Amino acid sequence: MEGKAITTNVLRSSILIEGTSGEGLEERRKSLPLKVVTWLQFSFRGIKQIDYLVGFESLTRLQLDNNNLTTIEKLDHLITLTELDLSFNHITKIEGVSKLTRLVDLSFYNNKLTTIEGLDTLEDLASLSLGNNEIKDLDKVFYLRQFRNLRLLCLEGNPLCKDPEYKLYTIAYMRVLLYLDHHLVFANLLKQAREQYQDALQELKDKEKKEEIAWKERNLKEVEKVLFEKANLLGIDDFLDMMLKTDVEHQKLIVVPNLMIEALAEYKERFLIVAEEVKSAIVALHNTREQEKMLHKLAVEGVLKRRDNEGRVLCRTLHKKKKQIFEECLQDRTTAELKLNELLDDCTQLQEKLFEIEGETYCELSLLWNEFEENFFTTIDAAKGNFANLYPLFFWGVFDNILTFGALRMAENRYSEVLSATSSLLIDQFANMGIEDDVDDEGARMLLSDKEVFNNAIQASKDAHGLSMDIAEDGKVKVEEALRKKTYDEGINYMVQRNRERITEIWFVVKQHQDEINGVFKQIFHGDVSSVRSRSVDN
């Protein structure tokens, strides 16, 4: 199917691995797990449709240039992509890339595009090539002004470039452009462009000021939302309002005149203080976790790099010896059997040494994991301590160190006490001072006329709040426990899976050497020696 679709063979042969020598590239291509592949190159394959690109969890570079693609499809899941090359195809419309929000470098050079569209979500775009297409309308270039990081832009070869205003118009309206059509935008040219369009630009900038403020606020909120979600803090800020909104008794009490104005204001003020303390403590723990994860990752990468290098040296040594012995076998067949058997023994020794290295690697990774687990899970317990109130250091008017839903309970008790005291005064006023006419709400009249019903409503409201806090606290603790389990499972599974994959890779590499040696053995003693010479030259 090569020339039409991306088959398994095409896929494997398109894997590029930086830092891997030619002699080991094919071996790595055949055995490398797809989830760790970062670079795929399908250039000049005659591909007509995109398919089978599944399992690439780390892919950052994808080259589909010089093919026969007419549409962009089945790329939505490749959300880690930062570079995408679709140049020299037959694409007529920009679509199917909206979910690739990490793209920095995108090329549609030499296609059949007639307009610029479909890129709105690619806010990080820094390099965009749309050259050699069929874009005619110069005004379409204005669409690109939204990209605040766009520094390299290519539009050469489009009909719009024939417009005498093309260059100055494009330079004027781009925000931070450094290169246009592969030429540096010099300061004097930028000045000339902006002077020519200064009136329109000034009007545009005045309009964009509010948009810029809104964009920054939206970004800050989005960043905060992502942080709060990762740190298990979603819902903290809105907790009190949601608790009161869902409290049926609170809705009855709130209509009683002069009952909870001061008490509720004080309660909300205390809640804000508590919430800020909680957020500060939990964010600090989250940051500690992220640092632990980064340090663990760097440590693991260091171990793997060192150990992998040891394995490569052994493989390279055998490869060189194998190449030399193949040449010697061509010169002297009388000693070929002995030397080839020696090579087979070397394969066995290589396998043993590689297994030994892998065993030591697994032990090192296990030690690193144990250290990481202890440090990381300490933050889990600390977060649970915040949410579960293991350290109830809250006293009314005093906020010290770690504050949690327990602190809110103290504030709730205070709020309930104030309501009870205030209700007694209001009931007395209602009964003895003739203020019935000042109370319009029938529900409020009913509460003020029956002390027991009033007190029961206050107690029921307090109980409802306590239940809400218990549910919220339990939910937060469960999230922390889920994080503990997820982190543990991922850590253990990674070590086990990597170990299995490496053992499979060792078997594959050693068997490949053995098969090649046995093949040469058969050729020397049962076939044509010239094929051995060819094999030796190829290696």
C-alpha positions in Angstrom: 0.0 0.0 0.0 3.0 2.4 0.0 2.1 5.3 -2.2 -1.5 5.3 -0.9 -1.6 5.0 2.9 0.7 4.8 5.9 1.2 1.0 6.4 3.1 -0.6 9.3 6.3 -1.0 7.2 6.1 2.6 6.1 5.5 3.7 9.7 8.5 1.9 11.1 10.8 3.0 8.4 9.7 6.7 9.0 10.8 6.8 12.6 13.8 9.1 13.1 15.8 8.8 16.3 18.2 11.7 17.1 21.6 10.6 18.3 21.4 7.0 17.0 24.2 5.9 14.7 23.4 4.3 11.3 24.5 0.9 12.4 21.9 0.8 15.1 19.1 2.8 13.6 17.2 -0.1 11.9 17.3 -2.1 15.1 15.9 0.7 17.1 13.3 1.5 14.5 11.9 -2.1 14.7 11.8 -2.3 18.5 11.2 1.2 19.7 7.8 1.6 21.5 5.6 4.0 19.6 4.7 5.9 22.7 8.3 7.3 23.0 8.8 8.2 19.3 9.2 12.0 18.9 9.9 12.3 15.2 8.2 10.8 12.1 9.3 11.6 8.5 7.0 10.5 5.7 8.6 12.7 3.0 8.4 11.5 -0.7 6.2 8.5 0.1 3.4 9.2 -2.4 0.9 9.1 0.5 -2.7 9.9 -0.4 -4.3 9.6 3.0 -3.3 10.0 6.7 -4.0 6.9 8.8 -2.6 4.6 11.5 -0.9 7.4 13.5 -2.0 6.0 16.8 -0.1 5.3 20.0 2.3 8.3 19.6 2.1 9.9 23.0 5.3 11.9 22.7 5.4 12.9 19.0 6.6 16.4 18.5 7.7 16.5 14.8 5.7 15.1 11.9 6.8 15.5 8.3 4.3 14.7 5.6 5.8 16.8 2.9 6.1 15.9 -0.8 3.1 13.5 -0.9 -0.3 13.4 -2.6 -2.5 14.6 0.3 -5.6 16.5 -0.5 -7.1 16.8 2.9 -5.9 17.0 6.5 -7.4 14.3 8.7 -6.9 12.0 11.7 -4.3 14.3 13.4 -6.5 15.5 16.3 -5.0 13.1 18.8 -1.4 14.2 18.2 -1.7 17.0 20.7 2.0 17.0 21.6 3.1 18.1 18.1 5.1 21.3 17.9 6.2 21.0 14.2 4.1 19.9 11.3 5.2 19.9 7.7 2.5 19.5 5.0 4.4 21.2 2.2 4.3 20.1 -1.4 0.9 18.3 -1.3 -2.5 19.1 -3.0 -4.3 20.5 0.1 -7.1 22.9 -0.7 -8.3 23.9 2.7 -6.7 24.5 6.2 -8.6 22.2 8.5 -8.0 19.4 11.0 -5.3 21.2 13.0 -7.4 23.1 15.5 -6.6 20.7 18.4 -2.9 20.8 17.8 -2.6 23.8 20.1 1.1 23.3 20.8 2.2 23.8 17.2 5.0 26.3 16.9 6.2 25.6 13.3 3.6 24.9 10.5 4.2 24.6 6.8 1.6 24.5 3.9 4.2 25.6 1.3 3.3 24.6 -2.3 -0.3 23.5 -1.9 -3.6 24.7 -3.4 -4.9 27.0 -0.6 -7.1 29.9 -1.6 -7.6 31.5 1.8 -6.1 31.7 5.3 -8.3 30.1 8.0 -8.6 27.3 10.6 -5.6 28.4 12.7 -7.4 30.4 15.5 -6.5 28.0 18.3 -2.8 27.8 17.5 -1.8 30.7 19.8 1.9 29.5 20.1 2.5 29.6 16.3 5.9 31.2 15.6 6.7 30.1 12.1 4.1 29.7 9.3 4.7 29.0 5.6 1.9 29.5 3.1 4.0 30.2 0.1 3.3 28.9 -3.4 -0.5 28.6 -2.9 -3.4 30.4 -4.6 -4.2 33.1 -2.1 -5.3 36.2 -4.0 -6.9 38.6 -1.4 -4.3 40.7 0.4 -6.9 41.5 3.2 -6.7 37.8 4.1 -3.2 38.5 5.6 -4.9 40.5 8.4 -6.2 37.2 9.8 -2.6 36.5 10.9 -2.4 39.6 13.2 -4.0 37.5 16.0 -0.8 35.5 16.4 1.3 37.3 19.0 4.3 35.1 18.6 4.5 34.9 14.8 8.1 35.7 13.8 8.6 33.9 10.5 6.0 34.2 7.7 6.3 33.0 4.1 3.7 34.0 1.5 5.9 34.2 -1.6 4.5 32.7 -4.8 0.8 33.6 -4.0 -1.1 35.9 -6.3 -1.5 38.4 -3.5 2.2 39.1 -3.6 1.7 40.9 -6.9 -0.2 43.7 -5.0 2.2 46.7 -4.8 1.2 47.1 -1.1 1.9 43.5 -0.2 5.2 43.8 1.6 4.5 47.0 3.6 1.0 45.9 4.4 2.1 42.6 5.8 5.0 44.0 7.8 2.8 46.7 9.2 0.0 44.5 10.5 2.1 41.7 11.9 2.9 42.1 15.6 6.5 40.8 16.0 7.5 39.6 12.5 11.3 39.1 12.0 11.3 37.3 8.7 9.0 37.7 5.7 9.5 35.4 2.7 12.9 34.3 4.0 14.2 37.9 4.3 15.0 39.8 7.5 12.6 42.6 8.2 15.0 45.4 8.8 14.2 48.2 11.2 14.0 50.9 8.5 11.5 48.8 6.5 9.4 48.2 9.6 9.4 51.9 10.4 8.3 52.7 6.8 5.5 50.2 6.9 4.1 51.4 10.2 4.3 55.0 9.2 2.4 54.3 6.0 -0.4 52.6 7.9 -0.1 54.6 11.1 -3.7 56.0 11.1 -5.3 52.6 10.6 -2.8 51.0 13.0 -3.6 53.6 15.7 -7.3 53.0 15.4 -6.7 49.3 15.5 -4.5 49.4 18.6 -7.0 51.5 20.4 -9.6 48.9 19.7 -7.3 46.1 20.6 -6.4 47.5 24.1 -9.6 46.2 25.6 -9.2 43.0 23.8 -5.7 42.7 25.0 -6.7 43.2 28.6 -9.5 40.7 28.2 -7.1 38.3 26.6 -4.6 38.6 29.5 -7.4 38.2 32.1 -8.7 35.2 30.2 -5.3 33.6 30.0 -4.7 34.3 33.7 -8.0 32.7 34.6 -7.2 29.7 32.4 -3.8 29.3 33.9 -5.3 29.6 37.4 -8.0 27.1 36.5 -5.4 24.6 35.2 -3.3 25.1 38.3 -6.3 24.7 40.7 -7.4 21.6 38.8 -4.0 20.0 39.1 -3.7 21.0 42.7 -7.1 19.7 43.7 -8.5 23.2 44.5 -11.4 23.5 42.1 -14.5 24.6 43.9 -12.8 26.1 46.9 -13.6 29.7 46.0 -17.3 29.0 45.3 -17.8 26.6 48.2 -19.5 28.9 50.6 -21.9 30.4 48.0 -22.8 26.9 46.7 -23.3 25.6 50.3 -25.7 28.5 51.1 -27.5 28.2 47.8 -28.3 24.6 48.3 -29.3 25.0 51.9 -33.2 25.0 52.1 -33.2 26.3 55.7 -30.9 29.2 54.8 -33.4 30.3 52.2 -36.0 30.5 54.9 -33.8 32.3 57.4 -32.5 34.9 54.9 -35.9 36.6 54.7 -36.1 37.4 58.4 -35.2 41.1 58.7 -32.0 42.0 60.5 -31.2 38.3 61.3 -28.0 37.5 59.4 -26.7 40.7 57.7 -23.7 41.2 60.0 -23.3 37.5 60.9 -23.3 36.4 57.2 -20.9 39.2 56.2 -18.5 38.2 59.0 -18.8 34.5 58.0 -18.0 35.3 54.4 -15.0 37.4 55.4 -13.7 34.5 57.6 -14.3 32.1 54.7 -12.2 34.2 52.3 -9.3 34.2 54.7 -9.6 30.5 55.3 -9.9 29.8 51.5 -6.8 31.9 50.7 -4.8 30.1 53.4 -5.9 26.7 52.1 -5.1 27.6 48.5 -1.6 28.9 49.5 -0.8 25.8 51.4 -2.1 23.4 48.7 -0.4 25.3 45.8 2.9 25.1 47.7 2.5 21.3 48.1 1.6 21.1 44.4 4.7 23.0 43.4 6.8 20.7 45.6 5.2 17.7 43.9 6.0 19.1 40.5 9.6 19.7 41.5 9.9 16.1 42.9 8.6 14.8 39.6 11.0 16.9 37.6 14.0 15.8 39.7 13.0 12.2 39.5 12.6 12.4 35.7 16.1 14.0 35.4 17.6 11.3 37.6 15.9 8.5 35.6 17.1 10.0 32.3 20.6 10.2 33.7 20.6 6.6 34.7 19.2 5.4 31.4 21.6 7.5 29.4 24.6 6.1 31.2 23.4 2.5 31.1 22.2 2.7 27.5 25.6 4.0 26.6 27.3 1.0 28.2 25.1 -1.3 26.1 25.8 0.7 22.9 29.6 0.4 23.5 29.2 -3.4 23.8 27.0 -3.7 20.7 29.4 -1.4 18.8 32.4 -3.5 19.8 30.7 -6.7 18.6 29.6 -5.1 15.4 33.2 -4.0 14.6 34.6 -7.4 15.5 31.9 -9.1 13.4 32.8 -6.9 10.4 36.5 -7.7 10.8 35.9 -11.5 11.1 33.6 -11.5 8.0 36.5 -10.0 6.0 39.0 -12.5 7.5 36.6 -15.4 6.6 36.7 -14.2 3.0 40.5 -14.3 3.0 40.9 -17.6 4.8 38.0 -20.1 4.8 40.1 -22.7 6.8 39.7 -20.7 10.0 36.2 -19.4 9.3 34.3 -22.0 11.3 36.4 -21.3 14.4 36.1 -17.6 14.1 32.3 -17.6 13.4 31.7 -19.9 16.4 33.8 -17.4 18.4 31.4 -14.7 17.2 28.4 -16.8 18.3 30.0 -17.2 21.7 30.5 -13.4 21.8 26.8 -13.0 21.1 26.0 -15.2 24.1 28.3 -13.1 26.2 26.8 -9.9 24.9 23.4 -11.1 25.8 24.5 -11.9 29.3 26.2 -8.6 29.8 23.2 -6.7 28.4 20.9 -8.6 30.7 23.3 -7.8 33.6 23.2 -4.1 32.7 19.4 -4.2 32.5 19.2 -5.9 35.9 21.4 -3.2 37.4 19.4 -0.5 35.7 16.2 -1.8 37.1 17.7 -1.8 40.6 18.9 1.8 40.2 15.5 2.9 38.9 13.8 1.1 41.8 16.0 2.9 44.3 15.2 6.2 42.6 11.5 5.3 42.7 11.5 4.5 46.4 13.1 7.9 47.1 10.7 9.7 44.9 7.7 7.8 46.3 8.6 8.7 49.9 9.0 12.4 49.1 6.0 12.7 46.7 3.6 10.8 48.9 4.6 13.0 51.9 3.0 15.8 50.0 -0.1 13.7 49.5 -0.4 13.1 53.2 0.2 16.8 53.9 -2.6 17.8 51.5 -4.9 15.3 53.1 -4.0 16.8 56.4 -5.1 20.2 55.1 -8.4 18.8 53.8 -9.1 16.4 56.6 -8.2 18.8 59.4 -5.5 16.7 61.0 -4.0 19.9 62.4 -6.9 22.0 63.8 -4.9 25.1 64.6 -7.8 27.5 64.0 -9.2 29.7 66.8 -11.7 32.4 66.2 -9.8 35.5 65.0 -6.5 33.6 64.9 -5.3 31.8 61.7 -2.1 29.8 62.2 -0.3 27.6 59.6 -2.7 25.0 58.1 -6.3 25.8 57.7 -9.0 23.4 56.4 -12.6 22.6 56.4 -12.1 22.3 60.2 -11.5 26.0 60.3 -14.7 26.5 58.4 -16.5 24.5 61.0 -15.3 26.8 63.6 -16.5 29.8 61.6 -19.8 27.9 61.1 -20.2 27.4 64.9 -19.6 31.1 65.4 -22.1 32.0 62.7 -24.7 29.6 64.2 -24.2 31.1 67.7 -24.7 34.6 66.4 -27.9 33.6 64.6 -29.3 31.9 67.7 -28.5 35.0 69.9 -30.0 37.4 67.3 -33.1 35.2 66.8 -33.9 35.4 70.5 -33.8 39.2 70.4 -35.9 39.3 67.3 -38.5 37.0 68.7 -38.8 39.1 71.8 -39.1 42.3 69.7 -41.7 40.6 67.5 -43.7 39.5 70.6 -43.4 42.5 72.9 -42.6 45.6 70.7 -45.3 45.3 68.1 -43.1 45.0 65.0 -45.5 42.6 63.2 -46.3 45.3 60.6 -42.6 45.6 59.7 -42.4 41.9 58.7 -44.0 41.3 55.3 -42.8 37.8 54.5 -45.2 35.1 55.8 -42.3 32.6 56.3 -40.5 35.2 58.4 -43.6 35.8 60.5 -43.9 32.0 61.1 -40.4 31.8 62.4 -40.6 34.8 64.6 -43.8 33.6 66.2 -42.4 30.2 67.2 -39.0 30.1 69.0 -38.7 26.3 68.7 -39.3 26.3 64.9 -36.9 29.2 64.6 -34.1 27.4 66.5 -34.8 24.1 64.6 -34.3 26.0 61.4 -31.0 27.4 62.6 -29.8 24.0 63.7 -31.0 22.3 60.5 -29.1 24.9 58.5 -26.0 24.3 60.6 -26.3 20.5 60.1 -26.7 20.9 56.4 -23.6 23.0 56.3 -21.7 20.4 58.2 -22.8 17.7 55.8 -21.7 19.9 52.8 -18.3 20.3 54.5 -18.0 16.6 55.1 -18.8 15.8 51.5 -16.4 18.4 50.2 -13.7 17.2 52.6 -14.3 13.6 51.6 -14.1 14.5 47.9 -10.8 16.3 48.3 -9.3 13.4 50.3 -10.5 10.9 47.6 -8.8 13.0 44.9 -5.5 12.9 46.9 -5.9 9.1 47.3 -6.6 8.7 43.6 -3.5 10.7 42.8 -1.4 8.5 45.1 -2.7 5.4 43.4 -2.3 6.8 39.9 1.2 7.9 40.6 2.2 4.6 42.1 0.6 2.6 39.3 2.2 4.7 36.6 5.6 4.5 38.3 5.6 0.8 38.8 4.1 0.1 35.4 6.7 2.2 33.7 9.6 0.3 35.4 8.0 -3.1 34.6 7.1 -2.2 31.0 10.4 -0.6 30.3 12.2 -3.7 31.7 10.1 -6.0 29.5 10.6 -3.9 26.4 14.4 -3.7 27.0 14.6 -7.5 27.5 12.6 -8.0 24.3 15.0 -5.6 22.5 18.1 -7.4 23.8 16.7 -10.7 22.5 15.9 -9.1 19.2 19.4 -7.5 18.8 21.3 -10.6 19.8 19.2 -12.8 17.6 19.8 -10.5 14.7 23.5 -10.8 15.2 23.2 -14.6 15.5 21.1 -14.9 12.4 23.6 -12.8 10.4 26.5 -14.9 11.6 24.7 -18.1 10.8 23.8 -16.7 7.5 27.4 -16.0 6.7 28.3 -19.5 8.0 25.9 -21.1 5.5 27.1 -18.9 2.7 30.7 -19.7 3.2 30.3 -23.5 3.6 27.2 -24.1 1.5 26.8 -21.1 -0.9 28.4 -18.3 -2.7 31.3 -16.5 -0.9 30.6 -13.3 -3.0 27.4 -12.8 -1.0 29.4 -12.7 2.2 31.6 -10.0 0.7 28.4 -8.1 -0.2 27.1 -8.6 3.3 30.3 -7.4 4.9 30.4 -4.3 2.7 26.8 -3.4 3.6 27.6 -3.7 7.3 
